[in-house]
């Protein structure tokens, strides 16, 4: 059977099929592509950059350096001062910049960038010093929402990349085997084996850090648009970095978030992990065999079920002498990493003590992988973090 004839009835014309297909794939792009224009009604030149009044709120363009622009849009001004978990640089030295006002747009100029804000729709467009277009952003919107029974807002922004063949890199550590995220759709949330960082770099020589710690989304399934959104937001908050080299973009990101110290050399070697070493004898035997075969290795990982009970951090009877085990690994020039879970099963002294102190955030209500009553510790409680050492 011809696949095309099976998929599309002969009576359906190519035009009819295209209309049908648009109804199947277009609802999300139609919803986000047509975010209402947000015209500029006035502008105030401030020391660190202009503050625009738009139809639905305020937009601040903070000139952090001649190649870093911080953009904040909020329906109510001043924007809520949310806690920054990643951004550590809040004070910036004065930068030379200027602003030119035209009938259709306003242009902010630094030594390395030109940023145009369209009066008609509030779109922000970035150019290098030679006038090469880098990115067009907006319009953007904040809409009321209820999340976990809390009244908040959703944030949506659209980046226009018409005619661009640029590649996108970054977004953290994901397991799909994707290097270039052009044309991809990525949920930005923390998950087992996934580490999300809402920062991407473009082969056109710029980067964007989406400064929101809630569940967010990077969506470039439609070739001309890159959608960025977050489930919870008081404002749209992002940083634009211009390189053009990746080293310069990463340096700007490090300026914003703080310099990360390098690990010891051993951490860049081979790590051995499996599900799981079941005894002291097994892990020492594997370590010895690596050395006998002269296979370079620096770290070995003891994964789950070394404990007596989940959440009771005591080695079980299959590990009769944990100190001797660790000492032997160290003599053989191994580092040892031990997997620790944030779950606590009922029936231990630790569970009872943590429950009394109010260190649990939730408990299972039915028997499944975890027993009924298994608790998740509250990592947002500093005392609970100190208690567990996690």
N, C-alpha and C positions, 0 to 999 in steps of 0.2 A: 504493500500500500504506500502510495506517495504521502510522505509526512505532511506536506503543505496542504494537500487536498483533504487529509484527515483532520488537520487542525482548523482549517477555514472552509466552511461550506461553499460549494461552487457558486451558489447564488449570492454570496457576499462579495461585493466589489472590493478592490484594493482600498478605495476611499473609505468604504464602510468599515473595513477591517481596521484602518488607522484610527477611525473614530472610536471603535470598540476598544482598541488598545489604549487609547488616551484615557478612557474611563477606568481601565484596569490599573494603570501605573501612575496616573497624574494627580490623584487627590492631594498627596502631601506636597508635591512641588507647587501645585496651584495655590494651595493654602499659604505656603511660605513665600513663594515668588511674589505674590501680590500683597505683601505687607504694605499698608497704606503709606503714601508719601508723608513726610514729616517736615514741612517747610520751616525754614528759619524765619523768625519774626524780629529778632534783635540779637546784637552781639555786644559783649563787654570785654574789652582788652584788659586782662589781668597780668600780673608780673610774670607768672609761670605759664601763660598760655590763655587763649580766649575761652570765654564761657558763652555758649550759644543758648538762647531761648528758642525752643522749637514749639510746634503746635501742641505737643503732648508732654512737655517737660523741659529739661535742661540737658545740654551736652557739653562736657568739659574736655578740651584738648590740652593736656598738660605736656609741655615741652620739657622732658626730663633731661635729654642730651640732644646733640644735633642729629642723632640717629635713633632715638627712642621716644615714641609718642605714647602717652597714656590717655586712653579714651574712657570716659564714664558717662553713661546716659541713665537718667532716672526721672520718673514721672514727678517725684517730689524732691525738692532741693532745699538744703543740702542732702546728698545721697546718704543713706544709712552707712555708718562707719562699721562695716562688718569686720570680723577678725580675719587677718591675713595669715594663713597657715604656711604659705610658701614665700610670699614677698617679704623681704627683710629690709629692703632699701626704701625708705619713705621720704628722706630729705635729699634734695638734689641741688647741686651748685647752679648758680644763675647761668643761663644760656643766651647767647645772642640770637634773637629771632625777630622777624618782622611780619606784619600783616598788611596785605593789600586788599582793598574792598572794591569789588566790581558790581555791575548790575546783576550778573547771574551767579557769581560765587565770591567767596572770600579765600585768599591764599595765604597760608602760613609758610614762611621760608626760613630754613636754617642753612648752615654751611653744606649740609649733605642731603637735605630733603626739601620737597615742596608738598604741601598738603592742601588740597582744595576742598572746600565745603560748599556744596550746591545749595543755593538759597531756596530753590523750588521744592526739593525733596529731602534735604538734610544728608545726602550721600557724602561720604568722606572718601576722597581719592588720593592715593599716595604716588608720588613721582620721585625719581632720583634727581640729583642736582642738574643733570643734563636734560631733564624733562621726559625721561623714559617712564612710561606708566608701569607701576608695580602692582597695584591692587585697588579695587573700588569696593567700599564697604557700606552697607545700608540699603534701604532704611531698616531700622531695627524697632522692636516693640517689646513692651512688658505688658502681660495680661494677667488679671487676677486668677488665682487658682487655689485649690485646697489640696494639700499634701499631708497625709498622715493626720487628718483632722485639724490641721493648722492652716490658717488663712495666709497665703503668700502670693507669689507671682511666678509665672513662667517667663523665661527670657528667650527671644528668638532674634537671630541676626542672619543676614545673607550677604555673602561676599560674591561680587560679580567678577567672573574670570572669562568673559567672552573672548574667543579667539586665542586663548592661551593654551599652550601644550605643557605647562609647567608640571613638575612632579612635587609631591608632598611627602615629607619624611617626619618621623618623630612619633608623638602620641604615647610614648611610654613603651611598655613591654607587653606584647600580645602574642597569642599562640597560633595565629592563622597563617604564618609564614609569609606575610606581606611585608615588602620593603618599601614600595612606593604606594601610598594610599590614594593616589589619583583614581577617581571613579569608585571609591569604596565608601562604606558606611560603618562607622565604629562607635560603639557605645562606650563612653568614658566613665567607667566606674571601677572600683577596686573589687577584685574577685580572686578566687584561688587560681594561681598561676598567671593572672593578669594584673599588671601594674599600669594604671592610666595616669598620664601626664598631659594636661590639656595645652600642649605646646607643639606647634608644627613649624617646619622650615620649608620654604619653597625654593625650587631650583632657579627662580627669578631673582633670588638674592635677598629675601626678606623672611621674617618669622613672625608668628602671632602667638602670644600667650593669653589664653582665655582664662581670666582670673575668677574662677568659680569652682567651689569644692563640692557642689552637689552633683548628682548624676547628670551627665551632659552628653552631647552627641555631636559628632563630626560626620557630616553627610554630603558626599560629593557624587552621589549616584547619577545626577543629572549634569551633563558636561559643562554647562555655562555657569553653574551655581555651586557654591560651597556654603551649606547651612551650618550654623553653630547654634546650639540651644542648650538650656539648662532647666531642670525641673523646678528648682527653687532659686529665686534671685530677687533681691531688692533693687538691683541695678544691672545694666550691662557694663562690664568692666573688662577691658583687654589692653594689652600692650603690643605695640607694633615695633619691631626691630628691623633696622636696615643694616645689611652687611657691607658689601654684597657677598663676601665669603662666608661659608658656614662657620669658620673659626670666629669671625667677628660677631656673628649672630649668637653663637654659644657664649662668647665672652660677655655680650650684653645681657643674656639670660642669667649668667653667673653674677653679674653686677646687681641684678634685680633680686636674686634669690639667695645670694651668698655663695662663697667659694666652698666647694666640697673637697675635703682633704682626700688624697689618694690613700687606698688601703695599703697594707703591707704587700710586698712582692708575692708572698705565698698565695694571696687571694686571687691572683690572676692565673694560677696554675689549674690543673685538672682537679675537679671535685668528683668523688664517687658517692652516688646515692642510689638506693633501691627501695622497693616496697616489699620487705623491710628486713633488717637484720634482726633475727629472733632471739639472739643470745650473745653473751660476752664471748663465748668460744667462736661463734660464727664471724663476728666483726673482726676479731683479732686474726682469725685464719685468713680472711680476705685481705686484710692489710699486709700480712706476712707474704702472701702469694704475689701481690703487686711488687713488693721489694725483691722477691726471688726472681721474678721475670724482668726486673729492671725497667718497669713501666713507670715513668715519672708521675707522681701524684702528690698533692699537697694537703688535701682535705677529705675527710670521710664523714658521712652523715648518718647518724642514728635516727631513723624515722620512728613513727608512732609505735605504741604498745610496748615500750620499754618500762612503762609505769605499772604500779600495782592496780591503780584505778584511774580512769580519765580525770585529770585535774589533781591527782595526788602525786606530786612530783618525787616519787621514791622508786628506785629501780626494783623490779620484781626479782623472784628467786633465780631466774635464768641469767642474772647478772650478779653473781655471788660477791664480787669484789670490785665495785665500780672504780675505786681509786687506783687499784692495780691496773685495771684496763686502761684508764686514761694515762697513767704513767708509762705503760708499755707503748702506747701510740705515740706519745711524745718522744720516747727514746728512739723510735723509728722515724722521727721527724714528720709526724702527721699532726695536723690540726683536727680537732673533733668538733662537729656541730651537732647539737641535739635538738630535735623537733619538739616544740612545746605548743600545745593547743590551748585555745581560750575557753574550752568547755570543761565543765565540772559535773561529774556524775554524783548523785546523792549517795550517802552512806559512808562518807569519810569525815574526819575531823576538820579538814580544810573546808569542805563544803559547808558544814555546820557553822564554822567560824565566819566565813564570807557571807553567808546568808544573814547571820546576826548583825554583821556590820553594814549590810545594805549594798554589797559590792556586785550584785547580779543585776543585769539589765533585762533579762527575759529567761523563760524556762519552757522546755518542750511540754506540750499538753497531752501528747499520746506517745505510745511506744513506737519507735521506728528504728533508724540506725542508732540513735541515742535513746536511752531509756526515758520513760516518762519522768519529768522533773529535772532532767539535765539542764544545767544553767549556763548561760553565756555571761562572762564577766563584763563589767561596765568599763570600757577603756576611756570613756570621757570623764571618769572620776579619778582625779589625781591620786587620791588615797588608794584606790583599787589598783592603779598602775604600780604604785610603789609596793603594795602588798605582794603582788604577783611577780614583780620584777620584769614585766613584759612591756 
